[in-house]
Amino acid sequence: MKPPICSICYKRFLKDGGLIYFKQTAEDIEFNKQFEKKGFTGHPSNAFWFCEFHYSNALKYKHLTKTEAFELMKINKVI
Ligand SMILES: [Zn+2]
């Protein structure tokens, strides 16, 4: 798992904020299968950290894939 650094403002945070799992694409599903293997350590390809300021906004895009979500967040000036 990557350290908690916001995917929008790149702020490193300790307790507030959280990890959001976006809808998995076929590639994400394939990549994330590796986590079923014992001893595999890595970061799920559809999981992103958001600080306390960006978490609630980003949460609204959780039902989308990461590409769709970041695209819409850009359009809606969340980023
Ligand atoms: Zn942030």
PDB file of the backbone (N, CA, C, O) and the ligand in Angstrom, with CONECT records:
HET     ZN  A 101       1
ATOM      1  N   MET A   1       0.843  -1.201   0.000  1.00  0.00           N
ATOM      2  CA  MET A   1       0.000   0.000   0.000  1.00  0.00           C
ATOM      3  C   MET A   1       0.876   1.249   0.000  1.00  0.00           C
ATOM      4  O   MET A   1       1.867   1.329   0.726  1.00  0.00           O
ATOM      5  N   LYS A   2       0.497   2.216  -0.822  1.00  0.00           N
ATOM      6  CA  LYS A   2       1.257   3.466  -0.885  1.00  0.00           C
ATOM      7  C   LYS A   2       1.014   4.302   0.368  1.00  0.00           C
ATOM      8  O   LYS A   2      -0.016   4.139   1.023  1.00  0.00           O
ATOM      9  N   PRO A   3       1.948   5.199   0.715  1.00  0.00           N
ATOM     10  CA  PRO A   3       1.716   6.074   1.875  1.00  0.00           C
ATOM     11  C   PRO A   3       0.592   7.054   1.557  1.00  0.00           C
ATOM     12  O   PRO A   3       0.358   7.361   0.388  1.00  0.00           O
ATOM     13  N   PRO A   4      -0.113   7.555   2.585  1.00  0.00           N
ATOM     14  CA  PRO A   4      -1.229   8.468   2.338  1.00  0.00           C
ATOM     15  C   PRO A   4      -0.807   9.859   1.870  1.00  0.00           C
ATOM     16  O   PRO A   4      -0.508  10.743   2.672  1.00  0.00           O
ATOM     17  N   ILE A   5      -0.794  10.024   0.559  1.00  0.00           N
ATOM     18  CA  ILE A   5      -0.508  11.324  -0.054  1.00  0.00           C
ATOM     19  C   ILE A   5      -1.693  11.623  -0.971  1.00  0.00           C
ATOM     20  O   ILE A   5      -2.049  10.802  -1.816  1.00  0.00           O
ATOM     21  N   CYS A   6      -2.294  12.784  -0.805  1.00  0.00           N
ATOM     22  CA  CYS A   6      -3.497  13.132  -1.568  1.00  0.00           C
ATOM     23  C   CYS A   6      -3.240  13.092  -3.075  1.00  0.00           C
ATOM     24  O   CYS A   6      -2.243  13.630  -3.557  1.00  0.00           O
ATOM     25  N   SER A   7      -4.149  12.448  -3.812  1.00  0.00           N
ATOM     26  CA  SER A   7      -4.014  12.330  -5.267  1.00  0.00           C
ATOM     27  C   SER A   7      -4.305  13.638  -5.976  1.00  0.00           C
ATOM     28  O   SER A   7      -4.040  13.762  -7.172  1.00  0.00           O
ATOM     29  N   ILE A   8      -4.841  14.609  -5.269  1.00  0.00           N
ATOM     30  CA  ILE A   8      -5.166  15.889  -5.887  1.00  0.00           C
ATOM     31  C   ILE A   8      -4.141  16.966  -5.527  1.00  0.00           C
ATOM     32  O   ILE A   8      -3.585  17.607  -6.419  1.00  0.00           O
ATOM     33  N   CYS A   9      -3.884  17.173  -4.231  1.00  0.00           N
ATOM     34  CA  CYS A   9      -2.966  18.263  -3.845  1.00  0.00           C
ATOM     35  C   CYS A   9      -1.599  17.761  -3.401  1.00  0.00           C
ATOM     36  O   CYS A   9      -0.723  18.555  -3.060  1.00  0.00           O
ATOM     37  N   TYR A  10      -1.418  16.448  -3.404  1.00  0.00           N
ATOM     38  CA  TYR A  10      -0.138  15.820  -3.038  1.00  0.00           C
ATOM     39  C   TYR A  10       0.304  16.115  -1.615  1.00  0.00           C
ATOM     40  O   TYR A  10       1.483  16.014  -1.276  1.00  0.00           O
ATOM     41  N   LYS A  11      -0.680  16.485  -0.781  1.00  0.00           N
ATOM     42  CA  LYS A  11      -0.371  16.727   0.619  1.00  0.00           C
ATOM     43  C   LYS A  11      -0.270  15.374   1.324  1.00  0.00           C
ATOM     44  O   LYS A  11      -1.097  14.489   1.103  1.00  0.00           O
ATOM     45  N   ARG A  12       0.725  15.223   2.155  1.00  0.00           N
ATOM     46  CA  ARG A  12       0.865  14.003   2.930  1.00  0.00           C
ATOM     47  C   ARG A  12       0.081  14.212   4.216  1.00  0.00           C
ATOM     48  O   ARG A  12       0.248  15.232   4.885  1.00  0.00           O
ATOM     49  N   PHE A  13      -0.760  13.270   4.564  1.00  0.00           N
ATOM     50  CA  PHE A  13      -1.573  13.450   5.762  1.00  0.00           C
ATOM     51  C   PHE A  13      -1.501  12.212   6.637  1.00  0.00           C
ATOM     52  O   PHE A  13      -1.131  11.129   6.184  1.00  0.00           O
ATOM     53  N   LEU A  14      -1.864  12.395   7.907  1.00  0.00           N
ATOM     54  CA  LEU A  14      -1.708  11.288   8.830  1.00  0.00           C
ATOM     55  C   LEU A  14      -3.014  10.608   9.204  1.00  0.00           C
ATOM     56  O   LEU A  14      -3.109   9.381   9.150  1.00  0.00           O
ATOM     57  N   LYS A  15      -4.033  11.393   9.585  1.00  0.00           N
ATOM     58  CA  LYS A  15      -5.249  10.719  10.027  1.00  0.00           C
ATOM     59  C   LYS A  15      -6.500  11.077   9.236  1.00  0.00           C
ATOM     60  O   LYS A  15      -7.326  10.204   8.967  1.00  0.00           O
ATOM     61  N   ASP A  16      -6.656  12.342   8.859  1.00  0.00           N
ATOM     62  CA  ASP A  16      -7.878  12.699   8.151  1.00  0.00           C
ATOM     63  C   ASP A  16      -7.730  12.363   6.672  1.00  0.00           C
ATOM     64  O   ASP A  16      -6.620  12.231   6.156  1.00  0.00           O
ATOM     65  N   GLY A  17      -8.862  12.228   6.007  1.00  0.00           N
ATOM     66  CA  GLY A  17      -8.818  11.814   4.615  1.00  0.00           C
ATOM     67  C   GLY A  17      -8.939  10.310   4.550  1.00  0.00           C
ATOM     68  O   GLY A  17      -9.155   9.661   5.574  1.00  0.00           O
ATOM     69  N   GLY A  18      -8.806   9.751   3.381  1.00  0.00           N
ATOM     70  CA  GLY A  18      -8.944   8.308   3.293  1.00  0.00           C
ATOM     71  C   GLY A  18      -8.687   7.768   1.906  1.00  0.00           C
ATOM     72  O   GLY A  18      -8.374   8.500   0.966  1.00  0.00           O
ATOM     73  N   LEU A  19      -8.830   6.462   1.815  1.00  0.00           N
ATOM     74  CA  LEU A  19      -8.569   5.747   0.574  1.00  0.00           C
ATOM     75  C   LEU A  19      -9.895   5.518  -0.148  1.00  0.00           C
ATOM     76  O   LEU A  19     -10.865   5.070   0.463  1.00  0.00           O
ATOM     77  N   ILE A  20      -9.940   5.818  -1.425  1.00  0.00           N
ATOM     78  CA  ILE A  20     -11.150   5.573  -2.206  1.00  0.00           C
ATOM     79  C   ILE A  20     -10.838   4.529  -3.269  1.00  0.00           C
ATOM     80  O   ILE A  20      -9.853   4.633  -4.000  1.00  0.00           O
ATOM     81  N   TYR A  21     -11.707   3.515  -3.336  1.00  0.00           N
ATOM     82  CA  TYR A  21     -11.577   2.492  -4.365  1.00  0.00           C
ATOM     83  C   TYR A  21     -12.551   2.839  -5.481  1.00  0.00           C
ATOM     84  O   TYR A  21     -13.764   2.752  -5.291  1.00  0.00           O
ATOM     85  N   PHE A  22     -12.041   3.226  -6.629  1.00  0.00           N
ATOM     86  CA  PHE A  22     -12.909   3.516  -7.767  1.00  0.00           C
ATOM     87  C   PHE A  22     -13.344   2.206  -8.403  1.00  0.00           C
ATOM     88  O   PHE A  22     -12.796   1.139  -8.128  1.00  0.00           O
ATOM     89  N   LYS A  23     -14.351   2.325  -9.262  1.00  0.00           N
ATOM     90  CA  LYS A  23     -14.854   1.140  -9.965  1.00  0.00           C
ATOM     91  C   LYS A  23     -13.702   0.499 -10.737  1.00  0.00           C
ATOM     92  O   LYS A  23     -12.928   1.192 -11.397  1.00  0.00           O
ATOM     93  N   GLN A  24     -13.593  -0.810 -10.651  1.00  0.00           N
ATOM     94  CA  GLN A  24     -12.479  -1.489 -11.310  1.00  0.00           C
ATOM     95  C   GLN A  24     -12.719  -1.639 -12.811  1.00  0.00           C
ATOM     96  O   GLN A  24     -13.824  -1.965 -13.243  1.00  0.00           O
ATOM     97  N   THR A  25     -11.689  -1.402 -13.586  1.00  0.00           N
ATOM     98  CA  THR A  25     -11.744  -1.679 -15.018  1.00  0.00           C
ATOM     99  C   THR A  25     -11.265  -3.121 -15.178  1.00  0.00           C
ATOM    100  O   THR A  25     -10.829  -3.744 -14.210  1.00  0.00           O
ATOM    101  N   ALA A  26     -11.345  -3.644 -16.390  1.00  0.00           N
ATOM    102  CA  ALA A  26     -10.861  -5.003 -16.638  1.00  0.00           C
ATOM    103  C   ALA A  26      -9.384  -5.110 -16.252  1.00  0.00           C
ATOM    104  O   ALA A  26      -8.948  -6.131 -15.721  1.00  0.00           O
ATOM    105  N   GLU A  27      -8.617  -4.046 -16.522  1.00  0.00           N
ATOM    106  CA  GLU A  27      -7.183  -4.044 -16.186  1.00  0.00           C
ATOM    107  C   GLU A  27      -6.981  -4.043 -14.672  1.00  0.00           C
ATOM    108  O   GLU A  27      -6.099  -4.725 -14.152  1.00  0.00           O
ATOM    109  N   ASP A  28      -7.815  -3.265 -13.974  1.00  0.00           N
ATOM    110  CA  ASP A  28      -7.711  -3.229 -12.514  1.00  0.00           C
ATOM    111  C   ASP A  28      -8.001  -4.610 -11.922  1.00  0.00           C
ATOM    112  O   ASP A  28      -7.295  -5.083 -11.031  1.00  0.00           O
ATOM    113  N   ILE A  29      -9.054  -5.242 -12.439  1.00  0.00           N
ATOM    114  CA  ILE A  29      -9.438  -6.564 -11.931  1.00  0.00           C
ATOM    115  C   ILE A  29      -8.271  -7.536 -12.125  1.00  0.00           C
ATOM    116  O   ILE A  29      -7.931  -8.314 -11.234  1.00  0.00           O
ATOM    117  N   GLU A  30      -7.670  -7.467 -13.315  1.00  0.00           N
ATOM    118  CA  GLU A  30      -6.532  -8.329 -13.635  1.00  0.00           C
ATOM    119  C   GLU A  30      -5.355  -8.033 -12.696  1.00  0.00           C
ATOM    120  O   GLU A  30      -4.760  -8.955 -12.139  1.00  0.00           O
ATOM    121  N   PHE A  31      -5.023  -6.760 -12.523  1.00  0.00           N
ATOM    122  CA  PHE A  31      -3.907  -6.350 -11.669  1.00  0.00           C
ATOM    123  C   PHE A  31      -4.160  -6.744 -10.216  1.00  0.00           C
ATOM    124  O   PHE A  31      -3.279  -7.274  -9.539  1.00  0.00           O
ATOM    125  N   ASN A  32      -5.383  -6.473  -9.749  1.00  0.00           N
ATOM    126  CA  ASN A  32      -5.690  -6.695  -8.340  1.00  0.00           C
ATOM    127  C   ASN A  32      -5.789  -8.171  -7.958  1.00  0.00           C
ATOM    128  O   ASN A  32      -5.836  -8.508  -6.774  1.00  0.00           O
ATOM    129  N   LYS A  33      -5.821  -9.047  -8.959  1.00  0.00           N
ATOM    130  CA  LYS A  33      -5.832 -10.496  -8.702  1.00  0.00           C
ATOM    131  C   LYS A  33      -4.564 -10.914  -7.964  1.00  0.00           C
ATOM    132  O   LYS A  33      -4.538 -11.899  -7.226  1.00  0.00           O
ATOM    133  N   GLN A  34      -3.502 -10.116  -8.196  1.00  0.00           N
ATOM    134  CA  GLN A  34      -2.211 -10.438  -7.560  1.00  0.00           C
ATOM    135  C   GLN A  34      -2.295 -10.419  -6.043  1.00  0.00           C
ATOM    136  O   GLN A  34      -1.502 -11.067  -5.360  1.00  0.00           O
ATOM    137  N   PHE A  35      -3.273  -9.664  -5.516  1.00  0.00           N
ATOM    138  CA  PHE A  35      -3.399  -9.567  -4.066  1.00  0.00           C
ATOM    139  C   PHE A  35      -3.873 -10.871  -3.439  1.00  0.00           C
ATOM    140  O   PHE A  35      -3.748 -11.080  -2.232  1.00  0.00           O
ATOM    141  N   GLU A  36      -4.424 -11.749  -4.286  1.00  0.00           N
ATOM    142  CA  GLU A  36      -4.864 -13.056  -3.775  1.00  0.00           C
ATOM    143  C   GLU A  36      -3.656 -13.950  -3.513  1.00  0.00           C
ATOM    144  O   GLU A  36      -3.733 -14.912  -2.748  1.00  0.00           O
ATOM    145  N   LYS A  37      -2.529 -13.615  -4.167  1.00  0.00           N
ATOM    146  CA  LYS A  37      -1.321 -14.406  -3.959  1.00  0.00           C
ATOM    147  C   LYS A  37      -0.730 -14.057  -2.604  1.00  0.00           C
ATOM    148  O   LYS A  37      -0.696 -12.897  -2.192  1.00  0.00           O
ATOM    149  N   LYS A  38      -0.276 -15.080  -1.936  1.00  0.00           N
ATOM    150  CA  LYS A  38       0.291 -14.881  -0.612  1.00  0.00           C
ATOM    151  C   LYS A  38       1.587 -14.058  -0.712  1.00  0.00           C
ATOM    152  O   LYS A  38       2.440 -14.324  -1.560  1.00  0.00           O
ATOM    153  N   GLY A  39       1.712 -13.078   0.150  1.00  0.00           N
ATOM    154  CA  GLY A  39       2.958 -12.307   0.206  1.00  0.00           C
ATOM    155  C   GLY A  39       3.069 -11.192  -0.809  1.00  0.00           C
ATOM    156  O   GLY A  39       4.080 -10.492  -0.850  1.00  0.00           O
ATOM    157  N   PHE A  40       2.031 -11.010  -1.644  1.00  0.00           N
ATOM    158  CA  PHE A  40       2.108  -9.925  -2.618  1.00  0.00           C
ATOM    159  C   PHE A  40       1.822  -8.601  -1.933  1.00  0.00           C
ATOM    160  O   PHE A  40       0.764  -8.425  -1.329  1.00  0.00           O
ATOM    161  N   THR A  41       2.756  -7.676  -2.024  1.00  0.00           N
ATOM    162  CA  THR A  41       2.513  -6.360  -1.447  1.00  0.00           C
ATOM    163  C   THR A  41       2.560  -5.343  -2.561  1.00  0.00           C
ATOM    164  O   THR A  41       3.490  -5.331  -3.367  1.00  0.00           O
ATOM    165  N   GLY A  42       1.581  -4.510  -2.604  1.00  0.00           N
ATOM    166  CA  GLY A  42       1.508  -3.500  -3.641  1.00  0.00           C
ATOM    167  C   GLY A  42       0.315  -2.635  -3.361  1.00  0.00           C
ATOM    168  O   GLY A  42      -0.291  -2.715  -2.293  1.00  0.00           O
ATOM    169  N   HIS A  43      -0.020  -1.812  -4.315  1.00  0.00           N
ATOM    170  CA  HIS A  43      -1.137  -0.895  -4.125  1.00  0.00           C
ATOM    171  C   HIS A  43      -2.195  -1.202  -5.177  1.00  0.00           C
ATOM    172  O   HIS A  43      -1.883  -1.245  -6.367  1.00  0.00           O
ATOM    173  N   PRO A  44      -3.449  -1.418  -4.755  1.00  0.00           N
ATOM    174  CA  PRO A  44      -4.500  -1.713  -5.741  1.00  0.00           C
ATOM    175  C   PRO A  44      -4.561  -0.591  -6.791  1.00  0.00           C
ATOM    176  O   PRO A  44      -4.520   0.591  -6.447  1.00  0.00           O
ATOM    177  N   SER A  45      -4.658  -0.969  -8.058  1.00  0.00           N
ATOM    178  CA  SER A  45      -4.571   0.031  -9.125  1.00  0.00           C
ATOM    179  C   SER A  45      -5.777   0.956  -9.210  1.00  0.00           C
ATOM    180  O   SER A  45      -5.738   1.959  -9.923  1.00  0.00           O
ATOM    181  N   ASN A  46      -6.845   0.631  -8.493  1.00  0.00           N
ATOM    182  CA  ASN A  46      -8.028   1.514  -8.509  1.00  0.00           C
ATOM    183  C   ASN A  46      -8.197   2.275  -7.191  1.00  0.00           C
ATOM    184  O   ASN A  46      -9.219   2.927  -6.979  1.00  0.00           O
ATOM    185  N   ALA A  47      -7.193   2.192  -6.301  1.00  0.00           N
ATOM    186  CA  ALA A  47      -7.298   2.839  -4.990  1.00  0.00           C
ATOM    187  C   ALA A  47      -6.444   4.108  -4.931  1.00  0.00           C
ATOM    188  O   ALA A  47      -5.269   4.098  -5.300  1.00  0.00           O
ATOM    189  N   PHE A  48      -7.050   5.189  -4.465  1.00  0.00           N
ATOM    190  CA  PHE A  48      -6.352   6.472  -4.400  1.00  0.00           C
ATOM    191  C   PHE A  48      -6.601   7.147  -3.054  1.00  0.00           C
ATOM    192  O   PHE A  48      -7.703   7.090  -2.508  1.00  0.00           O
ATOM    193  N   TRP A  49      -5.567   7.778  -2.537  1.00  0.00           N
ATOM    194  CA  TRP A  49      -5.670   8.516  -1.275  1.00  0.00           C
ATOM    195  C   TRP A  49      -6.162   9.935  -1.538  1.00  0.00           C
ATOM    196  O   TRP A  49      -5.821  10.558  -2.543  1.00  0.00           O
ATOM    197  N   PHE A  50      -6.971  10.425  -0.606  1.00  0.00           N
ATOM    198  CA  PHE A  50      -7.422  11.818  -0.677  1.00  0.00           C
ATOM    199  C   PHE A  50      -7.357  12.416   0.720  1.00  0.00           C
ATOM    200  O   PHE A  50      -7.735  11.774   1.700  1.00  0.00           O
ATOM    201  N   CYS A  51      -6.874  13.650   0.801  1.00  0.00           N
ATOM    202  CA  CYS A  51      -6.766  14.321   2.095  1.00  0.00           C
ATOM    203  C   CYS A  51      -8.157  14.756   2.562  1.00  0.00           C
ATOM    204  O   CYS A  51      -9.139  14.604   1.836  1.00  0.00           O
ATOM    205  N   GLU A  52      -8.228  15.287   3.759  1.00  0.00           N
ATOM    206  CA  GLU A  52      -9.526  15.675   4.335  1.00  0.00           C
ATOM    207  C   GLU A  52     -10.275  16.702   3.472  1.00  0.00           C
ATOM    208  O   GLU A  52     -11.505  16.744   3.494  1.00  0.00           O
ATOM    209  N   PHE A  53      -9.543  17.527   2.716  1.00  0.00           N
ATOM    210  CA  PHE A  53     -10.201  18.554   1.899  1.00  0.00           C
ATOM    211  C   PHE A  53     -10.790  17.984   0.613  1.00  0.00           C
ATOM    212  O   PHE A  53     -11.784  18.501   0.102  1.00  0.00           O
ATOM    213  N   HIS A  54     -10.191  16.939   0.097  1.00  0.00           N
ATOM    214  CA  HIS A  54     -10.625  16.402  -1.194  1.00  0.00           C
ATOM    215  C   HIS A  54     -11.399  15.092  -1.097  1.00  0.00           C
ATOM    216  O   HIS A  54     -12.014  14.658  -2.071  1.00  0.00           O
ATOM    217  N   TYR A  55     -11.370  14.465   0.069  1.00  0.00           N
ATOM    218  CA  TYR A  55     -11.993  13.153   0.224  1.00  0.00           C
ATOM    219  C   TYR A  55     -13.493  13.151  -0.099  1.00  0.00           C
ATOM    220  O   TYR A  55     -13.959  12.318  -0.877  1.00  0.00           O
ATOM    221  N   SER A  56     -14.249  14.086   0.501  1.00  0.00           N
ATOM    222  CA  SER A  56     -15.710  14.065   0.314  1.00  0.00           C
ATOM    223  C   SER A  56     -16.097  14.343  -1.137  1.00  0.00           C
ATOM    224  O   SER A  56     -17.068  13.777  -1.640  1.00  0.00           O
ATOM    225  N   ASN A  57     -15.354  15.199  -1.802  1.00  0.00           N
ATOM    226  CA  ASN A  57     -15.629  15.458  -3.215  1.00  0.00           C
ATOM    227  C   ASN A  57     -15.315  14.240  -4.069  1.00  0.00           C
ATOM    228  O   ASN A  57     -16.104  13.847  -4.929  1.00  0.00           O
ATOM    229  N   ALA A  58     -14.171  13.658  -3.825  1.00  0.00           N
ATOM    230  CA  ALA A  58     -13.743  12.504  -4.616  1.00  0.00           C
ATOM    231  C   ALA A  58     -14.682  11.321  -4.424  1.00  0.00           C
ATOM    232  O   ALA A  58     -14.863  10.503  -5.326  1.00  0.00           O
ATOM    233  N   LEU A  59     -15.271  11.243  -3.251  1.00  0.00           N
ATOM    234  CA  LEU A  59     -16.178  10.145  -2.922  1.00  0.00           C
ATOM    235  C   LEU A  59     -17.385  10.111  -3.865  1.00  0.00           C
ATOM    236  O   LEU A  59     -17.946   9.047  -4.127  1.00  0.00           O
ATOM    237  N   LYS A  60     -17.775  11.275  -4.367  1.00  0.00           N
ATOM    238  CA  LYS A  60     -18.920  11.372  -5.284  1.00  0.00           C
ATOM    239  C   LYS A  60     -18.645  10.687  -6.617  1.00  0.00           C
ATOM    240  O   LYS A  60     -19.571  10.406  -7.378  1.00  0.00           O
ATOM    241  N   TYR A  61     -17.372  10.417  -6.898  1.00  0.00           N
ATOM    242  CA  TYR A  61     -16.995   9.839  -8.186  1.00  0.00           C
ATOM    243  C   TYR A  61     -16.586   8.369  -8.062  1.00  0.00           C
ATOM    244  O   TYR A  61     -16.078   7.761  -9.004  1.00  0.00           O
ATOM    245  N   LYS A  62     -16.819   7.834  -6.893  1.00  0.00           N
ATOM    246  CA  LYS A  62     -16.413   6.471  -6.553  1.00  0.00           C
ATOM    247  C   LYS A  62     -17.021   5.385  -7.464  1.00  0.00           C
ATOM    248  O   LYS A  62     -16.421   4.336  -7.694  1.00  0.00           O
ATOM    249  N   HIS A  63     -18.237   5.678  -7.973  1.00  0.00           N
ATOM    250  CA  HIS A  63     -18.928   4.686  -8.813  1.00  0.00           C
ATOM    251  C   HIS A  63     -18.353   4.644 -10.227  1.00  0.00           C
ATOM    252  O   HIS A  63     -18.756   3.814 -11.042  1.00  0.00           O
ATOM    253  N   LEU A  64     -17.397   5.555 -10.517  1.00  0.00           N
ATOM    254  CA  LEU A  64     -16.788   5.606 -11.847  1.00  0.00           C
ATOM    255  C   LEU A  64     -15.414   4.954 -11.805  1.00  0.00           C
ATOM    256  O   LEU A  64     -14.865   4.693 -10.735  1.00  0.00           O
ATOM    257  N   THR A  65     -14.871   4.698 -12.987  1.00  0.00           N
ATOM    258  CA  THR A  65     -13.504   4.183 -13.020  1.00  0.00           C
ATOM    259  C   THR A  65     -12.573   5.365 -12.733  1.00  0.00           C
ATOM    260  O   THR A  65     -12.988   6.520 -12.823  1.00  0.00           O
ATOM    261  N   LYS A  66     -11.327   5.075 -12.391  1.00  0.00           N
ATOM    262  CA  LYS A  66     -10.400   6.156 -12.022  1.00  0.00           C
ATOM    263  C   LYS A  66     -10.236   7.166 -13.166  1.00  0.00           C
ATOM    264  O   LYS A  66     -10.168   8.371 -12.926  1.00  0.00           O
ATOM    265  N   THR A  67     -10.173   6.673 -14.409  1.00  0.00           N
ATOM    266  CA  THR A  67      -9.995   7.573 -15.552  1.00  0.00           C
ATOM    267  C   THR A  67     -11.189   8.503 -15.690  1.00  0.00           C
ATOM    268  O   THR A  67     -11.025   9.711 -15.863  1.00  0.00           O
ATOM    269  N   GLU A  68     -12.404   7.936 -15.611  1.00  0.00           N
ATOM    270  CA  GLU A  68     -13.621   8.752 -15.706  1.00  0.00           C
ATOM    271  C   GLU A  68     -13.694   9.728 -14.538  1.00  0.00           C
ATOM    272  O   GLU A  68     -14.037  10.897 -14.718  1.00  0.00           O
ATOM    273  N   ALA A  69     -13.374   9.250 -13.354  1.00  0.00           N
ATOM    274  CA  ALA A  69     -13.449  10.075 -12.150  1.00  0.00           C
ATOM    275  C   ALA A  69     -12.498  11.258 -12.225  1.00  0.00           C
ATOM    276  O   ALA A  69     -12.903  12.392 -11.967  1.00  0.00           O
ATOM    277  N   PHE A  70     -11.227  11.010 -12.576  1.00  0.00           N
ATOM    278  CA  PHE A  70     -10.259  12.113 -12.633  1.00  0.00           C
ATOM    279  C   PHE A  70     -10.602  13.099 -13.748  1.00  0.00           C
ATOM    280  O   PHE A  70     -10.379  14.303 -13.620  1.00  0.00           O
ATOM    281  N   GLU A  71     -11.146  12.568 -14.841  1.00  0.00           N
ATOM    282  CA  GLU A  71     -11.564  13.420 -15.955  1.00  0.00           C
ATOM    283  C   GLU A  71     -12.676  14.366 -15.495  1.00  0.00           C
ATOM    284  O   GLU A  71     -12.615  15.570 -15.742  1.00  0.00           O
ATOM    285  N   LEU A  72     -13.693  13.813 -14.824  1.00  0.00           N
ATOM    286  CA  LEU A  72     -14.817  14.619 -14.346  1.00  0.00           C
ATOM    287  C   LEU A  72     -14.403  15.586 -13.246  1.00  0.00           C
ATOM    288  O   LEU A  72     -14.899  16.711 -13.186  1.00  0.00           O
ATOM    289  N   MET A  73     -13.501  15.155 -12.384  1.00  0.00           N
ATOM    290  CA  MET A  73     -13.037  16.031 -11.304  1.00  0.00           C
ATOM    291  C   MET A  73     -12.303  17.232 -11.895  1.00  0.00           C
ATOM    292  O   MET A  73     -12.362  18.339 -11.359  1.00  0.00           O
ATOM    293  N   LYS A  74     -11.612  16.993 -13.010  1.00  0.00           N
ATOM    294  CA  LYS A  74     -10.901  18.072 -13.695  1.00  0.00           C
ATOM    295  C   LYS A  74     -11.921  19.058 -14.286  1.00  0.00           C
ATOM    296  O   LYS A  74     -11.792  20.273 -14.132  1.00  0.00           O
ATOM    297  N   ILE A  75     -12.926  18.508 -14.958  1.00  0.00           N
ATOM    298  CA  ILE A  75     -13.977  19.344 -15.580  1.00  0.00           C
ATOM    299  C   ILE A  75     -14.707  20.143 -14.506  1.00  0.00           C
ATOM    300  O   ILE A  75     -14.984  21.328 -14.687  1.00  0.00           O
ATOM    301  N   ASN A  76     -15.017  19.491 -13.390  1.00  0.00           N
ATOM    302  CA  ASN A  76     -15.757  20.152 -12.330  1.00  0.00           C
ATOM    303  C   ASN A  76     -14.875  20.952 -11.364  1.00  0.00           C
ATOM    304  O   ASN A  76     -15.333  21.420 -10.321  1.00  0.00           O
ATOM    305  N   LYS A  77     -13.617  21.095 -11.733  1.00  0.00           N
ATOM    306  CA  LYS A  77     -12.660  21.899 -10.973  1.00  0.00           C
ATOM    307  C   LYS A  77     -12.441  21.435  -9.523  1.00  0.00           C
ATOM    308  O   LYS A  77     -12.122  22.223  -8.633  1.00  0.00           O
ATOM    309  N   VAL A  78     -12.624  20.143  -9.332  1.00  0.00           N
ATOM    310  CA  VAL A  78     -12.325  19.583  -8.004  1.00  0.00           C
ATOM    311  C   VAL A  78     -10.792  19.502  -7.892  1.00  0.00           C
ATOM    312  O   VAL A  78     -10.217  19.643  -6.813  1.00  0.00           O
ATOM    313  N   ILE A  79     -10.162  19.270  -9.044  1.00  0.00           N
ATOM    314  CA  ILE A  79      -8.704  19.181  -9.085  1.00  0.00           C
ATOM    315  C   ILE A  79      -8.136  20.564  -9.403  1.00  0.00           C
ATOM    316  O   ILE A  79      -6.919  20.727  -9.488  1.00  0.00           O
TER     317      ILE A  79
HETATM  318 ZN    ZN A 101      -5.891  17.036  -1.110  1.00  0.00          ZN2+
END
